[in-house]
Amino acid sequence: MIQNLVPVLRELGLVTIFWDVNFTSVHSRFDDEGALLDETFLPRIEKFLDELLWMAETLRYGREHVTVGAPS
C-alpha cells in the first residue's frame, strides 16, 4: 500500500525518506509521561532522525541554490 501512495505524495510536493520508526503496542512502549520504555528502538530512531535532518538540509540548500530548469 505504501508503494501506491508514493506517487500521490510526490504529486502533493512531498518528499519521502527511507527510514521510518513504527511503534506497535504504544501503551507498552511508552510510560504515562511519554518516556520511551524500550531502548531497542533508539538506534532506529537515531537513523530516522539523521536521515530526516539530512533531507531537510539538502532540500533547503536546493531551494536556496538551485534553479529548476537551469542549464547544467
N, CA, C and O atoms as a Maestro MAE file, in Angstrom:
{
 s_m_m2io_version
 :::
 2.0.0
}

f_m_ct {
 s_m_title
 :::
 protein
 m_atom[288] {
  # First column is atom index #
  i_m_mmod_type
  r_m_x_coord
  r_m_y_coord
  r_m_z_coord
  i_m_residue_number
  s_m_chain_name
  s_m_pdb_residue_name
  s_m_pdb_atom_name
  i_m_atomic_number
  :::
  1 25 0.817 -1.185 0.000 1 A "MET " " N  " 7
  2 3 0.000 0.000 0.000 1 A "MET " " CA " 6
  3 2 0.866 1.256 0.000 1 A "MET " " C  " 6
  4 15 0.554 2.228 -0.689 1 A "MET " " O  " 8
  5 25 1.945 1.238 0.765 2 A "ILE " " N  " 7
  6 3 2.810 2.416 0.834 2 A "ILE " " CA " 6
  7 2 3.362 2.752 -0.540 2 A "ILE " " C  " 6
  8 15 3.429 3.922 -0.915 2 A "ILE " " O  " 8
  9 25 3.760 1.731 -1.297 3 A "GLN " " N  " 7
  10 3 4.313 1.984 -2.627 3 A "GLN " " CA " 6
  11 2 3.294 2.666 -3.534 3 A "GLN " " C  " 6
  12 15 3.667 3.451 -4.406 3 A "GLN " " O  " 8
  13 25 2.027 2.377 -3.338 4 A "ASN " " N  " 7
  14 3 0.985 3.018 -4.133 4 A "ASN " " CA " 6
  15 2 0.794 4.475 -3.743 4 A "ASN " " C  " 6
  16 15 0.315 5.273 -4.548 4 A "ASN " " O  " 8
  17 25 1.163 4.832 -2.511 5 A "LEU " " N  " 7
  18 3 0.997 6.212 -2.055 5 A "LEU " " CA " 6
  19 2 2.137 7.129 -2.473 5 A "LEU " " C  " 6
  20 15 1.967 8.348 -2.483 5 A "LEU " " O  " 8
  21 25 3.294 6.574 -2.818 6 A "VAL " " N  " 7
  22 3 4.452 7.403 -3.159 6 A "VAL " " CA " 6
  23 2 4.141 8.383 -4.299 6 A "VAL " " C  " 6
  24 15 4.466 9.562 -4.165 6 A "VAL " " O  " 8
  25 25 3.530 7.956 -5.412 7 A "PRO " " N  " 7
  26 3 3.206 8.930 -6.461 7 A "PRO " " CA " 6
  27 2 2.246 10.021 -5.975 7 A "PRO " " C  " 6
  28 15 2.342 11.169 -6.410 7 A "PRO " " O  " 8
  29 25 1.338 9.673 -5.091 8 A "VAL " " N  " 7
  30 3 0.404 10.663 -4.539 8 A "VAL " " CA " 6
  31 2 1.175 11.688 -3.712 8 A "VAL " " C  " 6
  32 15 0.942 12.891 -3.828 8 A "VAL " " O  " 8
  33 25 2.086 11.207 -2.883 9 A "LEU " " N  " 7
  34 3 2.901 12.118 -2.074 9 A "LEU " " CA " 6
  35 2 3.726 13.036 -2.948 9 A "LEU " " C  " 6
  36 15 3.833 14.230 -2.667 9 A "LEU " " O  " 8
  37 25 4.311 12.497 -4.002 10 A "ARG " " N  " 7
  38 3 5.095 13.327 -4.936 10 A "ARG " " CA " 6
  39 2 4.217 14.378 -5.599 10 A "ARG " " C  " 6
  40 15 4.630 15.527 -5.752 10 A "ARG " " O  " 8
  41 25 3.027 13.994 -5.989 11 A "GLU " " N  " 7
  42 3 2.100 14.945 -6.616 11 A "GLU " " CA " 6
  43 2 1.755 16.078 -5.659 11 A "GLU " " C  " 6
  44 15 1.513 17.204 -6.093 11 A "GLU " " O  " 8
  45 25 1.732 15.789 -4.368 12 A "LEU " " N  " 7
  46 3 1.455 16.813 -3.363 12 A "LEU " " CA " 6
  47 2 2.684 17.643 -3.024 12 A "LEU " " C  " 6
  48 15 2.615 18.564 -2.210 12 A "LEU " " O  " 8
  49 25 3.820 17.312 -3.658 13 A "GLY " " N  " 7
  50 3 5.042 18.059 -3.412 13 A "GLY " " CA " 6
  51 2 5.804 17.591 -2.182 13 A "GLY " " C  " 6
  52 15 6.661 18.314 -1.673 13 A "GLY " " O  " 8
  53 25 5.505 16.395 -1.701 14 A "LEU " " N  " 7
  54 3 6.172 15.867 -0.522 14 A "LEU " " CA " 6
  55 2 7.342 14.980 -0.929 14 A "LEU " " C  " 6
  56 15 7.370 14.441 -2.035 14 A "LEU " " O  " 8
  57 25 8.290 14.836 -0.040 15 A "VAL " " N  " 7
  58 3 9.458 14.005 -0.279 15 A "VAL " " CA " 6
  59 2 9.455 12.890 0.756 15 A "VAL " " C  " 6
  60 15 9.185 13.130 1.932 15 A "VAL " " O  " 8
  61 25 9.753 11.681 0.324 16 A "THR " " N  " 7
  62 3 9.812 10.560 1.253 16 A "THR " " CA " 6
  63 2 11.267 10.250 1.584 16 A "THR " " C  " 6
  64 15 12.174 10.572 0.816 16 A "THR " " O  " 8
  65 25 11.475 9.618 2.744 17 A "ILE " " N  " 7
  66 3 12.788 9.129 3.124 17 A "ILE " " CA " 6
  67 2 12.677 7.634 3.350 17 A "ILE " " C  " 6
  68 15 11.573 7.099 3.453 17 A "ILE " " O  " 8
  69 25 13.818 6.953 3.427 18 A "PHE " " N  " 7
  70 3 13.798 5.502 3.512 18 A "PHE " " CA " 6
  71 2 13.548 4.982 4.917 18 A "PHE " " C  " 6
  72 15 12.820 4.004 5.083 18 A "PHE " " O  " 8
  73 25 14.125 5.603 5.925 19 A "TRP " " N  " 7
  74 3 13.984 5.101 7.282 19 A "TRP " " CA " 6
  75 2 12.693 5.576 7.907 19 A "TRP " " C  " 6
  76 15 12.237 6.689 7.646 19 A "TRP " " O  " 8
  77 25 12.113 4.742 8.721 20 A "ASP " " N  " 7
  78 3 10.923 5.124 9.470 20 A "ASP " " CA " 6
  79 2 10.977 4.451 10.837 20 A "ASP " " C  " 6
  80 15 11.810 3.578 11.079 20 A "ASP " " O  " 8
  81 25 10.101 4.858 11.706 21 A "VAL " " N  " 7
  82 3 10.005 4.249 13.032 21 A "VAL " " CA " 6
  83 2 8.526 3.989 13.293 21 A "VAL " " C  " 6
  84 15 7.713 4.913 13.290 21 A "VAL " " O  " 8
  85 25 8.194 2.743 13.516 22 A "ASN " " N  " 7
  86 3 6.814 2.363 13.809 22 A "ASN " " CA " 6
  87 2 6.765 1.745 15.192 22 A "ASN " " C  " 6
  88 15 7.576 0.883 15.529 22 A "ASN " " O  " 8
  89 25 5.812 2.190 15.984 23 A "PHE " " N  " 7
  90 3 5.638 1.664 17.334 23 A "PHE " " CA " 6
  91 2 4.324 0.902 17.405 23 A "PHE " " C  " 6
  92 15 3.248 1.495 17.342 23 A "PHE " " O  " 8
  93 25 4.420 -0.421 17.537 24 A "THR " " N  " 7
  94 3 3.228 -1.208 17.797 24 A "THR " " CA " 6
  95 2 3.050 -1.281 19.304 24 A "THR " " C  " 6
  96 15 4.015 -1.118 20.051 24 A "THR " " O  " 8
  97 25 1.854 -1.519 19.749 25 A "SER " " N  " 7
  98 3 1.570 -1.606 21.187 25 A "SER " " CA " 6
  99 2 2.137 -0.402 21.931 25 A "SER " " C  " 6
  100 15 2.932 -0.546 22.860 25 A "SER " " O  " 8
  101 25 1.720 0.769 21.512 26 A "VAL " " N  " 7
  102 3 2.251 2.016 22.063 26 A "VAL " " CA " 6
  103 2 2.143 2.053 23.584 26 A "VAL " " C  " 6
  104 15 3.033 2.576 24.254 26 A "VAL " " O  " 8
  105 25 1.084 1.515 24.121 27 A "HIS " " N  " 7
  106 3 0.897 1.543 25.570 27 A "HIS " " CA " 6
  107 2 1.994 0.794 26.319 27 A "HIS " " C  " 6
  108 15 2.236 1.065 27.496 27 A "HIS " " O  " 8
  109 25 2.661 -0.144 25.649 28 A "SER " " N  " 7
  110 3 3.756 -0.867 26.310 28 A "SER " " CA " 6
  111 2 5.129 -0.318 25.925 28 A "SER " " C  " 6
  112 15 6.141 -0.756 26.471 28 A "SER " " O  " 8
  113 25 5.178 0.620 25.006 29 A "ARG " " N  " 7
  114 3 6.452 1.211 24.564 29 A "ARG " " CA " 6
  115 2 6.773 2.517 25.286 29 A "ARG " " C  " 6
  116 15 7.935 2.911 25.378 29 A "ARG " " O  " 8
  117 25 5.732 3.190 25.801 30 A "PHE " " N  " 7
  118 3 5.897 4.477 26.464 30 A "PHE " " CA " 6
  119 2 5.197 4.450 27.817 30 A "PHE " " C  " 6
  120 15 4.204 3.747 28.000 30 A "PHE " " O  " 8
  121 25 5.729 5.226 28.766 31 A "ASP " " N  " 7
  122 3 5.044 5.325 30.058 31 A "ASP " " CA " 6
  123 2 3.997 6.440 29.992 31 A "ASP " " C  " 6
  124 15 3.806 7.051 28.941 31 A "ASP " " O  " 8
  125 25 3.333 6.699 31.089 32 A "ASP " " N  " 7
  126 3 2.254 7.699 31.121 32 A "ASP " " CA " 6
  127 2 2.750 9.117 30.838 32 A "ASP " " C  " 6
  128 15 1.971 9.982 30.440 32 A "ASP " " O  " 8
  129 25 4.040 9.352 31.043 33 A "GLU " " N  " 7
  130 3 4.616 10.676 30.791 33 A "GLU " " CA " 6
  131 2 5.137 10.819 29.362 33 A "GLU " " C  " 6
  132 15 5.565 11.901 28.958 33 A "GLU " " O  " 8
  133 25 5.099 9.723 28.599 34 A "GLY " " N  " 7
  134 3 5.566 9.758 27.216 34 A "GLY " " CA " 6
  135 2 7.012 9.332 27.044 34 A "GLY " " C  " 6
  136 15 7.548 9.427 25.939 34 A "GLY " " O  " 8
  137 25 7.664 8.861 28.109 35 A "ALA " " N  " 7
  138 3 9.053 8.413 28.018 35 A "ALA " " CA " 6
  139 2 9.110 7.025 27.374 35 A "ALA " " C  " 6
  140 15 8.292 6.155 27.672 35 A "ALA " " O  " 8
  141 25 10.082 6.838 26.496 36 A "LEU " " N  " 7
  142 3 10.277 5.561 25.816 36 A "LEU " " CA " 6
  143 2 10.759 4.511 26.812 36 A "LEU " " C  " 6
  144 15 11.741 4.733 27.520 36 A "LEU " " O  " 8
  145 25 10.082 3.382 26.869 37 A "LEU " " N  " 7
  146 3 10.446 2.304 27.794 37 A "LEU " " CA " 6
  147 2 11.365 1.273 27.143 37 A "LEU " " C  " 6
  148 15 12.175 0.653 27.832 37 A "LEU " " O  " 8
  149 25 11.254 1.085 25.852 38 A "ASP " " N  " 7
  150 3 12.006 0.054 25.141 38 A "ASP " " CA " 6
  151 2 13.169 0.703 24.385 38 A "ASP " " C  " 6
  152 15 12.976 1.268 23.308 38 A "ASP " " O  " 8
  153 25 14.361 0.621 24.945 39 A "GLU " " N  " 7
  154 3 15.516 1.292 24.359 39 A "GLU " " CA " 6
  155 2 16.046 0.617 23.095 39 A "GLU " " C  " 6
  156 15 16.958 1.141 22.455 39 A "GLU " " O  " 8
  157 25 15.490 -0.537 22.727 40 A "THR " " N  " 7
  158 3 15.926 -1.165 21.480 40 A "THR " " CA " 6
  159 2 15.504 -0.339 20.266 40 A "THR " " C  " 6
  160 15 16.003 -0.556 19.163 40 A "THR " " O  " 8
  161 25 14.584 0.609 20.467 41 A "PHE " " N  " 7
  162 3 14.154 1.488 19.375 41 A "PHE " " CA " 6
  163 2 15.143 2.621 19.122 41 A "PHE " " C  " 6
  164 15 15.096 3.242 18.059 41 A "PHE " " O  " 8
  165 25 16.028 2.904 20.061 42 A "LEU " " N  " 7
  166 3 16.907 4.070 19.953 42 A "LEU " " CA " 6
  167 2 17.779 4.093 18.693 42 A "LEU " " C  " 6
  168 15 17.869 5.146 18.062 42 A "LEU " " O  " 8
  169 25 18.425 2.990 18.292 43 A "PRO " " N  " 7
  170 3 19.217 3.053 17.056 43 A "PRO " " CA " 6
  171 2 18.369 3.374 15.821 43 A "PRO " " C  " 6
  172 15 18.800 4.127 14.948 43 A "PRO " " O  " 8
  173 25 17.182 2.810 15.753 44 A "ARG " " N  " 7
  174 3 16.309 3.077 14.594 44 A "ARG " " CA " 6
  175 2 15.811 4.513 14.615 44 A "ARG " " C  " 6
  176 15 15.721 5.152 13.566 44 A "ARG " " O  " 8
  177 25 15.486 5.026 15.793 45 A "ILE " " N  " 7
  178 3 15.072 6.428 15.921 45 A "ILE " " CA " 6
  179 2 16.206 7.346 15.486 45 A "ILE " " C  " 6
  180 15 15.980 8.337 14.792 45 A "ILE " " O  " 8
  181 25 17.428 7.012 15.897 46 A "GLU " " N  " 7
  182 3 18.586 7.835 15.518 46 A "GLU " " CA " 6
  183 2 18.793 7.839 14.005 46 A "GLU " " C  " 6
  184 15 19.036 8.893 13.417 46 A "GLU " " O  " 8
  185 25 18.700 6.666 13.368 47 A "LYS " " N  " 7
  186 3 18.834 6.596 11.907 47 A "LYS " " CA " 6
  187 2 17.745 7.423 11.229 47 A "LYS " " C  " 6
  188 15 18.019 8.158 10.280 47 A "LYS " " O  " 8
  189 25 16.519 7.302 11.714 48 A "PHE " " N  " 7
  190 3 15.398 8.051 11.155 48 A "PHE " " CA " 6
  191 2 15.642 9.556 11.265 48 A "PHE " " C  " 6
  192 15 15.494 10.285 10.284 48 A "PHE " " O  " 8
  193 25 16.016 10.017 12.454 49 A "LEU " " N  " 7
  194 3 16.226 11.449 12.655 49 A "LEU " " CA " 6
  195 2 17.421 11.970 11.871 49 A "LEU " " C  " 6
  196 15 17.380 13.083 11.347 49 A "LEU " " O  " 8
  197 25 18.492 11.173 11.786 50 A "ASP " " N  " 7
  198 3 19.653 11.577 10.981 50 A "ASP " " CA " 6
  199 2 19.261 11.771 9.518 50 A "ASP " " C  " 6
  200 15 19.644 12.762 8.895 50 A "ASP " " O  " 8
  201 25 18.501 10.831 8.974 51 A "GLU " " N  " 7
  202 3 18.091 10.940 7.571 51 A "GLU " " CA " 6
  203 2 17.108 12.094 7.372 51 A "GLU " " C  " 6
  204 15 17.183 12.811 6.374 51 A "GLU " " O  " 8
  205 25 16.188 12.271 8.319 52 A "LEU " " N  " 7
  206 3 15.225 13.362 8.219 52 A "LEU " " CA " 6
  207 2 15.936 14.716 8.218 52 A "LEU " " C  " 6
  208 15 15.615 15.587 7.410 52 A "LEU " " O  " 8
  209 25 16.895 14.891 9.119 53 A "LEU " " N  " 7
  210 3 17.656 16.148 9.164 53 A "LEU " " CA " 6
  211 2 18.491 16.339 7.914 53 A "LEU " " C  " 6
  212 15 18.572 17.449 7.388 53 A "LEU " " O  " 8
  213 25 19.121 15.262 7.423 54 A "TRP " " N  " 7
  214 3 19.899 15.363 6.194 54 A "TRP " " CA " 6
  215 2 19.014 15.803 5.026 54 A "TRP " " C  " 6
  216 15 19.386 16.681 4.248 54 A "TRP " " O  " 8
  217 25 17.850 15.187 4.918 55 A "MET " " N  " 7
  218 3 16.945 15.535 3.826 55 A "MET " " CA " 6
  219 2 16.476 16.979 3.948 55 A "MET " " C  " 6
  220 15 16.402 17.691 2.947 55 A "MET " " O  " 8
  221 25 16.161 17.418 5.154 56 A "ALA " " N  " 7
  222 3 15.721 18.802 5.356 56 A "ALA " " CA " 6
  223 2 16.818 19.781 4.951 56 A "ALA " " C  " 6
  224 15 16.545 20.784 4.292 56 A "ALA " " O  " 8
  225 25 18.057 19.494 5.344 57 A "GLU " " N  " 7
  226 3 19.171 20.377 4.977 57 A "GLU " " CA " 6
  227 2 19.423 20.363 3.475 57 A "GLU " " C  " 6
  228 15 19.700 21.404 2.879 57 A "GLU " " O  " 8
  229 25 19.327 19.192 2.866 58 A "THR " " N  " 7
  230 3 19.528 19.066 1.427 58 A "THR " " CA " 6
  231 2 18.457 19.830 0.658 58 A "THR " " C  " 6
  232 15 18.764 20.535 -0.303 58 A "THR " " O  " 8
  233 25 17.213 19.694 1.075 59 A "LEU " " N  " 7
  234 3 16.127 20.403 0.397 59 A "LEU " " CA " 6
  235 2 16.262 21.915 0.580 59 A "LEU " " C  " 6
  236 15 16.009 22.671 -0.357 59 A "LEU " " O  " 8
  237 25 16.658 22.364 1.774 60 A "ARG " " N  " 7
  238 3 16.857 23.794 1.997 60 A "ARG " " CA " 6
  239 2 17.957 24.331 1.076 60 A "ARG " " C  " 6
  240 15 17.802 25.384 0.459 60 A "ARG " " O  " 8
  241 25 19.060 23.601 0.993 61 A "TYR " " N  " 7
  242 3 20.150 24.015 0.107 61 A "TYR " " CA " 6
  243 2 19.647 24.099 -1.337 61 A "TYR " " C  " 6
  244 15 19.929 25.065 -2.045 61 A "TYR " " O  " 8
  245 25 18.906 23.083 -1.759 62 A "GLY " " N  " 7
  246 3 18.384 23.075 -3.124 62 A "GLY " " CA " 6
  247 2 17.464 24.258 -3.403 62 A "GLY " " C  " 6
  248 15 17.554 24.872 -4.466 62 A "GLY " " O  " 8
  249 25 16.587 24.583 -2.467 63 A "ARG " " N  " 7
  250 3 15.677 25.718 -2.658 63 A "ARG " " CA " 6
  251 2 16.450 27.037 -2.759 63 A "ARG " " C  " 6
  252 15 16.076 27.931 -3.517 63 A "ARG " " O  " 8
  253 25 17.543 27.143 -1.974 64 A "GLU " " N  " 7
  254 3 18.301 28.381 -1.931 64 A "GLU " " CA " 6
  255 2 19.319 28.524 -3.062 64 A "GLU " " C  " 6
  256 15 19.682 29.647 -3.411 64 A "GLU " " O  " 8
  257 25 19.792 27.411 -3.649 65 A "HIS " " N  " 7
  258 3 20.901 27.483 -4.584 65 A "HIS " " CA " 6
  259 2 20.661 26.886 -5.965 65 A "HIS " " C  " 6
  260 15 21.483 27.071 -6.863 65 A "HIS " " O  " 8
  261 25 19.579 26.191 -6.150 66 A "VAL " " N  " 7
  262 3 19.343 25.522 -7.428 66 A "VAL " " CA " 6
  263 2 18.077 26.071 -8.055 66 A "VAL " " C  " 6
  264 15 17.023 26.126 -7.422 66 A "VAL " " O  " 8
  265 25 18.199 26.476 -9.313 67 A "THR " " N  " 7
  266 3 17.055 26.961 -10.060 67 A "THR " " CA " 6
  267 2 16.494 25.811 -10.894 67 A "THR " " C  " 6
  268 15 17.231 25.184 -11.654 67 A "THR " " O  " 8
  269 25 15.226 25.536 -10.761 68 A "VAL " " N  " 7
  270 3 14.597 24.466 -11.525 68 A "VAL " " CA " 6
  271 2 14.638 24.825 -12.999 68 A "VAL " " C  " 6
  272 15 14.279 25.933 -13.400 68 A "VAL " " O  " 8
  273 25 15.083 23.864 -13.795 69 A "GLY " " N  " 7
  274 3 15.154 24.083 -15.234 69 A "GLY " " CA " 6
  275 2 16.384 24.841 -15.673 69 A "GLY " " C  " 6
  276 15 16.488 25.211 -16.843 69 A "GLY " " O  " 8
  277 25 17.328 25.088 -14.764 70 A "ALA " " N  " 7
  278 3 18.548 25.794 -15.122 70 A "ALA " " CA " 6
  279 2 19.433 24.903 -15.968 70 A "ALA " " C  " 6
  280 15 19.472 23.692 -15.751 70 A "ALA " " O  " 8
  281 25 20.150 25.478 -16.933 71 A "PRO " " N  " 7
  282 3 21.063 24.680 -17.750 71 A "PRO " " CA " 6
  283 2 22.179 24.093 -16.890 71 A "PRO " " C  " 6
  284 15 22.615 24.713 -15.920 71 A "PRO " " O  " 8
  285 25 22.630 22.911 -17.244 72 A "SER " " N  " 7
  286 3 23.707 22.251 -16.495 72 A "SER " " CA " 6
  287 2 25.047 22.867 -16.782 72 A "SER " " C  " 6
  288 15 26.058 22.429 -16.233 72 A "SER " " O  " 8
  :::
 }
 m_bond[287] {
  # First column is bond index #
  i_m_from
  i_m_to
  i_m_order
  :::
  1 1 2 1
  2 2 3 1
  3 3 4 2
  4 3 5 1
  5 5 6 1
  6 6 7 1
  7 7 8 2
  8 7 9 1
  9 9 10 1
  10 10 11 1
  11 11 12 2
  12 11 13 1
  13 13 14 1
  14 14 15 1
  15 15 16 2
  16 15 17 1
  17 17 18 1
  18 18 19 1
  19 19 20 2
  20 19 21 1
  21 21 22 1
  22 22 23 1
  23 23 24 2
  24 23 25 1
  25 25 26 1
  26 26 27 1
  27 27 28 2
  28 27 29 1
  29 29 30 1
  30 30 31 1
  31 31 32 2
  32 31 33 1
  33 33 34 1
  34 34 35 1
  35 35 36 2
  36 35 37 1
  37 37 38 1
  38 38 39 1
  39 39 40 2
  40 39 41 1
  41 41 42 1
  42 42 43 1
  43 43 44 2
  44 43 45 1
  45 45 46 1
  46 46 47 1
  47 47 48 2
  48 47 49 1
  49 49 50 1
  50 50 51 1
  51 51 52 2
  52 51 53 1
  53 53 54 1
  54 54 55 1
  55 55 56 2
  56 55 57 1
  57 57 58 1
  58 58 59 1
  59 59 60 2
  60 59 61 1
  61 61 62 1
  62 62 63 1
  63 63 64 2
  64 63 65 1
  65 65 66 1
  66 66 67 1
  67 67 68 2
  68 67 69 1
  69 69 70 1
  70 70 71 1
  71 71 72 2
  72 71 73 1
  73 73 74 1
  74 74 75 1
  75 75 76 2
  76 75 77 1
  77 77 78 1
  78 78 79 1
  79 79 80 2
  80 79 81 1
  81 81 82 1
  82 82 83 1
  83 83 84 2
  84 83 85 1
  85 85 86 1
  86 86 87 1
  87 87 88 2
  88 87 89 1
  89 89 90 1
  90 90 91 1
  91 91 92 2
  92 91 93 1
  93 93 94 1
  94 94 95 1
  95 95 96 2
  96 95 97 1
  97 97 98 1
  98 98 99 1
  99 99 100 2
  100 99 101 1
  101 101 102 1
  102 102 103 1
  103 103 104 2
  104 103 105 1
  105 105 106 1
  106 106 107 1
  107 107 108 2
  108 107 109 1
  109 109 110 1
  110 110 111 1
  111 111 112 2
  112 111 113 1
  113 113 114 1
  114 114 115 1
  115 115 116 2
  116 115 117 1
  117 117 118 1
  118 118 119 1
  119 119 120 2
  120 119 121 1
  121 121 122 1
  122 122 123 1
  123 123 124 2
  124 123 125 1
  125 125 126 1
  126 126 127 1
  127 127 128 2
  128 127 129 1
  129 129 130 1
  130 130 131 1
  131 131 132 2
  132 131 133 1
  133 133 134 1
  134 134 135 1
  135 135 136 2
  136 135 137 1
  137 137 138 1
  138 138 139 1
  139 139 140 2
  140 139 141 1
  141 141 142 1
  142 142 143 1
  143 143 144 2
  144 143 145 1
  145 145 146 1
  146 146 147 1
  147 147 148 2
  148 147 149 1
  149 149 150 1
  150 150 151 1
  151 151 152 2
  152 151 153 1
  153 153 154 1
  154 154 155 1
  155 155 156 2
  156 155 157 1
  157 157 158 1
  158 158 159 1
  159 159 160 2
  160 159 161 1
  161 161 162 1
  162 162 163 1
  163 163 164 2
  164 163 165 1
  165 165 166 1
  166 166 167 1
  167 167 168 2
  168 167 169 1
  169 169 170 1
  170 170 171 1
  171 171 172 2
  172 171 173 1
  173 173 174 1
  174 174 175 1
  175 175 176 2
  176 175 177 1
  177 177 178 1
  178 178 179 1
  179 179 180 2
  180 179 181 1
  181 181 182 1
  182 182 183 1
  183 183 184 2
  184 183 185 1
  185 185 186 1
  186 186 187 1
  187 187 188 2
  188 187 189 1
  189 189 190 1
  190 190 191 1
  191 191 192 2
  192 191 193 1
  193 193 194 1
  194 194 195 1
  195 195 196 2
  196 195 197 1
  197 197 198 1
  198 198 199 1
  199 199 200 2
  200 199 201 1
  201 201 202 1
  202 202 203 1
  203 203 204 2
  204 203 205 1
  205 205 206 1
  206 206 207 1
  207 207 208 2
  208 207 209 1
  209 209 210 1
  210 210 211 1
  211 211 212 2
  212 211 213 1
  213 213 214 1
  214 214 215 1
  215 215 216 2
  216 215 217 1
  217 217 218 1
  218 218 219 1
  219 219 220 2
  220 219 221 1
  221 221 222 1
  222 222 223 1
  223 223 224 2
  224 223 225 1
  225 225 226 1
  226 226 227 1
  227 227 228 2
  228 227 229 1
  229 229 230 1
  230 230 231 1
  231 231 232 2
  232 231 233 1
  233 233 234 1
  234 234 235 1
  235 235 236 2
  236 235 237 1
  237 237 238 1
  238 238 239 1
  239 239 240 2
  240 239 241 1
  241 241 242 1
  242 242 243 1
  243 243 244 2
  244 243 245 1
  245 245 246 1
  246 246 247 1
  247 247 248 2
  248 247 249 1
  249 249 250 1
  250 250 251 1
  251 251 252 2
  252 251 253 1
  253 253 254 1
  254 254 255 1
  255 255 256 2
  256 255 257 1
  257 257 258 1
  258 258 259 1
  259 259 260 2
  260 259 261 1
  261 261 262 1
  262 262 263 1
  263 263 264 2
  264 263 265 1
  265 265 266 1
  266 266 267 1
  267 267 268 2
  268 267 269 1
  269 269 270 1
  270 270 271 1
  271 271 272 2
  272 271 273 1
  273 273 274 1
  274 274 275 1
  275 275 276 2
  276 275 277 1
  277 277 278 1
  278 278 279 1
  279 279 280 2
  280 279 281 1
  281 281 282 1
  282 282 283 1
  283 283 284 2
  284 283 285 1
  285 285 286 1
  286 286 287 1
  287 287 288 2
  :::
 }
}
